[in-house]
Amino acid sequence: MLYVVGEPDVARQCYLEVCLIEPGGMDWNHMKDRALLELRDRLLEEHDLDNSLALEWLPSYAYIQGLFKPKAP
């Protein structure tokens, strides 16, 4: 996981922004956030989505599951 001074919540905020701007733009081969990787895999398997569609849905599912949080004011 990308850590910004040891803050995984900040890293996830960066991931959220990347997912919203360019869902396929993140290098998932180097992703270290196990929860996001598992969510992507579940979307692929349980919902029978192709990779690009799973990545488009990932921010919504991650937000609902509490992985992505609203941006702090």
Backbone as ProteinMPNN parsed JSONL, in Angstrom:
{"seq_chain_A": "MLYVVGEPDVARQCYLEVCLIEPGGMDWNHMKDRALLELRDRLLEEHDLDNSLALEWLPSYAYIQGLFKPKAP", "coords_chain_A": {"N_chain_A": [[0.852, -1.171, 0.0], [0.483, 2.213, -0.722], [1.932, 4.494, 1.337], [1.516, 7.538, 2.895], [3.495, 9.192, 4.789], [3.091, 7.112, 6.602], [0.307, 6.84, 6.67], [-2.378, 5.111, 5.951], [-5.022, 5.851, 5.277], [-4.743, 8.224, 3.878], [-3.385, 7.288, 1.669], [-5.367, 5.658, 0.563], [-7.185, 7.615, -0.144], [-5.839, 8.785, -2.252], [-5.832, 6.586, -4.0], [-8.59, 6.389, -4.449], [-9.085, 8.766, -5.883], [-7.582, 8.276, -8.2], [-8.953, 6.031, -9.16], [-11.428, 7.172, -9.768], [-10.804, 9.058, -11.72], [-9.323, 7.699, -13.746], [-10.065, 4.627, -14.088], [-8.666, 2.313, -14.966], [-6.094, 3.127, -14.691], [-4.429, 2.622, -12.548], [-1.669, 0.772, -11.3], [-2.181, -2.328, -10.752], [-0.626, -4.541, -10.4], [1.382, -3.866, -8.697], [0.097, -3.115, -6.453], [-0.382, -2.904, -2.975], [-2.372, -2.888, -1.136], [-4.229, -5.003, 0.437], [-6.994, -5.32, 0.977], [-8.281, -3.822, -1.048], [-7.372, -5.194, -3.286], [-8.543, -7.707, -2.836], [-11.228, -6.989, -2.98], [-11.435, -6.17, -5.668], [-10.915, -8.656, -6.892], [-13.137, -10.108, -5.959], [-15.218, -8.72, -7.233], [-14.646, -9.364, -9.871], [-15.012, -12.15, -9.861], [-17.492, -12.838, -8.443], [-19.442, -11.249, -9.629], [-19.087, -11.634, -12.245], [-17.721, -9.858, -13.963], [-15.827, -8.135, -16.498], [-12.372, -7.097, -16.412], [-12.023, -4.257, -16.822], [-14.603, -3.231, -16.385], [-15.051, -4.077, -13.76], [-13.166, -2.485, -12.447], [-14.281, 0.004, -12.851], [-16.525, -0.136, -11.239], [-15.406, -0.537, -8.772], [-14.723, 1.782, -7.028], [-17.276, 2.523, -6.015], [-18.188, 0.203, -4.661], [-16.085, -0.02, -2.826], [-16.423, 2.313, -1.348], [-18.941, 1.884, -0.159], [-18.287, -0.279, 1.452], [-16.637, 0.907, 3.253], [-13.964, 1.213, 2.705], [-13.075, 3.286, 1.097], [-13.309, 6.624, 2.004], [-15.213, 9.67, 2.601], [-13.755, 12.689, 1.376], [-11.779, 14.597, 3.536], [-12.671, 17.772, 4.943]], "CA_chain_A": [[0.0, 0.0, 0.0], [1.162, 3.495, -0.713], [1.745, 5.179, 2.617], [1.957, 8.916, 2.941], [3.923, 9.351, 6.168], [2.478, 6.056, 7.398], [-1.135, 7.034, 6.802], [-3.087, 4.368, 4.901], [-6.229, 6.569, 4.843], [-4.312, 9.188, 2.864], [-3.095, 6.488, 0.481], [-6.639, 5.248, -0.039], [-7.779, 8.796, -0.783], [-5.156, 8.882, -3.549], [-6.357, 5.498, -4.826], [-9.95, 6.756, -4.838], [-9.017, 9.776, -6.931], [-7.127, 7.609, -9.425], [-10.051, 5.178, -9.635], [-12.49, 8.004, -10.33], [-10.311, 9.747, -12.916], [-8.931, 6.707, -14.754], [-10.174, 3.353, -13.37], [-7.625, 1.361, -15.359], [-4.797, 3.783, -14.628], [-3.629, 2.189, -11.406], [-0.889, -0.444, -11.542], [-2.648, -3.312, -9.778], [0.426, -5.54, -10.18], [2.225, -3.393, -7.594], [-0.787, -2.72, -5.353], [-0.105, -3.584, -1.704], [-3.56, -2.806, -0.285], [-4.855, -6.321, 0.33], [-8.457, -5.195, 0.963], [-8.702, -3.38, -2.381], [-7.112, -6.312, -4.199], [-9.572, -8.723, -2.613], [-12.485, -6.457, -3.5], [-11.376, -6.281, -7.133], [-11.056, -10.074, -7.235], [-14.537, -10.493, -5.719], [-16.035, -8.154, -8.31], [-14.389, -10.155, -11.076], [-15.535, -13.511, -9.723], [-18.883, -12.952, -8.005], [-20.357, -10.52, -10.507], [-18.743, -12.03, -13.608], [-17.382, -8.651, -14.709], [-14.475, -8.107, -17.043], [-11.486, -6.291, -15.563], [-12.266, -2.81, -16.92], [-15.88, -2.925, -15.738], [-14.841, -4.256, -12.316], [-12.448, -1.314, -11.946], [-15.208, 1.138, -12.84], [-17.425, -0.314, -10.098], [-14.635, -0.666, -7.534], [-14.866, 2.888, -6.073], [-18.59, 2.479, -5.361], [-18.187, -0.897, -3.701], [-15.123, 0.295, -1.769], [-17.037, 3.349, -0.509], [-20.0, 1.24, 0.626], [-17.657, -1.158, 2.438], [-15.836, 1.697, 4.175], [-12.551, 1.264, 2.324], [-12.896, 4.669, 0.685], [-14.088, 7.52, 2.861], [-15.338, 11.015, 2.038], [-12.583, 13.54, 1.522], [-11.858, 15.484, 4.704], [-12.767, 19.192, 4.553]], "C_chain_A": [[0.895, 1.23, 0.0], [0.888, 4.155, 0.629], [2.298, 6.579, 2.499], [2.228, 9.204, 4.403], [3.176, 8.357, 7.061], [0.98, 6.164, 7.569], [-1.886, 6.326, 5.677], [-4.363, 5.062, 4.425], [-5.901, 7.593, 3.758], [-4.018, 8.452, 1.561], [-4.388, 6.083, -0.212], [-7.352, 6.43, -0.688], [-7.146, 9.006, -2.156], [-5.668, 7.808, -4.503], [-7.762, 5.824, -5.32], [-9.919, 7.747, -5.997], [-8.561, 9.176, -8.252], [-8.253, 6.766, -10.011], [-11.164, 5.991, -10.282], [-12.068, 8.673, -11.636], [-10.039, 8.765, -14.048], [-8.923, 5.333, -14.107], [-9.08, 2.344, -13.713], [-6.224, 1.917, -15.217], [-3.896, 3.352, -13.492], [-2.905, 0.89, -11.75], [-1.226, -1.466, -10.461], [-1.616, -4.395, -9.518], [1.334, -5.151, -9.018], [1.407, -2.941, -6.387], [-0.479, -3.55, -4.108], [-1.306, -3.586, -0.767], [-4.387, -4.076, -0.482], [-6.38, -6.218, 0.224], [-8.967, -4.757, -0.412], [-8.474, -4.474, -3.417], [-8.187, -7.387, -4.069], [-10.926, -8.262, -3.146], [-12.513, -6.561, -5.021], [-11.578, -7.726, -7.573], [-12.492, -10.558, -7.039], [-15.456, -9.961, -6.817], [-15.87, -8.957, -9.596], [-15.092, -11.505, -11.014], [-17.035, -13.557, -9.45], [-19.874, -12.293, -8.961], [-20.065, -10.777, -11.982], [-18.482, -10.813, -14.5], [-16.022, -8.812, -15.367], [-13.668, -7.1, -16.225], [-11.813, -4.801, -15.63], [-13.583, -2.412, -16.249], [-15.779, -3.076, -14.216], [-14.146, -3.033, -11.726], [-13.331, -0.068, -11.933], [-16.158, 1.071, -11.645], [-16.691, -0.296, -8.762], [-14.798, 0.519, -6.582], [-16.2, 2.871, -5.327], [-18.646, 1.394, -4.302], [-17.244, -0.602, -2.532], [-15.694, 1.346, -0.815], [-18.097, 2.733, 0.404], [-19.408, 0.38, 1.735], [-16.741, -0.41, 3.401], [-14.353, 1.733, 3.858], [-12.171, 2.658, 1.839], [-13.829, 5.517, 1.534], [-14.225, 8.88, 2.183], [-14.066, 11.817, 2.303], [-12.793, 14.493, 2.695], [-11.89, 16.939, 4.242], [-11.472, 19.936, 4.789]], "O_chain_A": [[1.938, 1.259, 0.654], [-0.267, 4.348, 1.007], [3.427, 6.774, 2.05], [1.298, 9.434, 5.176], [2.691, 8.714, 8.135], [0.433, 5.625, 8.531], [-2.019, 6.867, 4.579], [-4.755, 4.881, 3.272], [-6.686, 7.802, 2.834], [-4.359, 8.932, 0.479], [-4.491, 6.158, -1.436], [-8.054, 6.254, -1.684], [-7.833, 9.363, -3.113], [-5.91, 8.083, -5.678], [-8.089, 5.566, -6.478], [-10.645, 7.584, -6.978], [-9.09, 9.524, -9.308], [-8.481, 6.784, -11.221], [-11.778, 5.538, -11.248], [-12.879, 8.835, -12.548], [-10.477, 8.977, -15.178], [-7.88, 4.898, -13.618], [-8.62, 1.605, -12.843], [-5.257, 1.249, -15.584], [-2.712, 3.689, -13.479], [-3.464, 0.016, -12.412], [-0.626, -1.466, -9.386], [-1.713, -5.104, -8.517], [1.983, -6.01, -8.421], [1.963, -2.44, -5.41], [-0.334, -4.769, -4.194], [-1.264, -4.218, 0.288], [-5.143, -4.2, -1.446], [-6.992, -6.959, -0.545], [-9.979, -5.271, -0.886], [-9.289, -4.659, -4.321], [-8.679, -7.911, -5.069], [-11.681, -9.06, -3.7], [-13.512, -6.994, -5.596], [-12.324, -7.994, -8.515], [-13.007, -11.327, -7.852], [-16.36, -10.661, -7.275], [-16.838, -9.2, -10.317], [-15.693, -11.949, -11.992], [-17.77, -14.247, -10.157], [-21.016, -12.737, -9.081], [-20.714, -10.208, -12.86], [-18.954, -10.744, -15.634], [-15.163, -9.535, -14.863], [-14.231, -6.34, -15.437], [-11.874, -4.144, -14.591], [-13.659, -1.361, -15.612], [-16.361, -2.285, -13.473], [-14.493, -2.591, -10.631], [-13.147, 0.815, -11.095], [-16.549, 2.104, -11.102], [-17.309, -0.06, -7.724], [-15.0, 0.283, -5.391], [-16.246, 3.173, -4.134], [-19.096, 1.631, -3.181], [-17.567, -0.899, -1.382], [-15.47, 1.273, 0.393], [-18.142, 3.029, 1.599], [-19.959, 0.314, 2.833], [-16.131, -1.026, 4.275], [-13.563, 2.231, 4.66], [-11.082, 3.151, 2.132], [-14.989, 5.167, 1.75], [-13.445, 9.209, 1.29], [-13.398, 11.639, 3.322], [-13.848, 15.114, 2.828], [-11.223, 17.303, 3.274], [-11.388, 21.133, 4.514]]}, "name": "protein", "num_of_chains": 1, "seq": "MLYVVGEPDVARQCYLEVCLIEPGGMDWNHMKDRALLELRDRLLEEHDLDNSLALEWLPSYAYIQGLFKPKAP"}
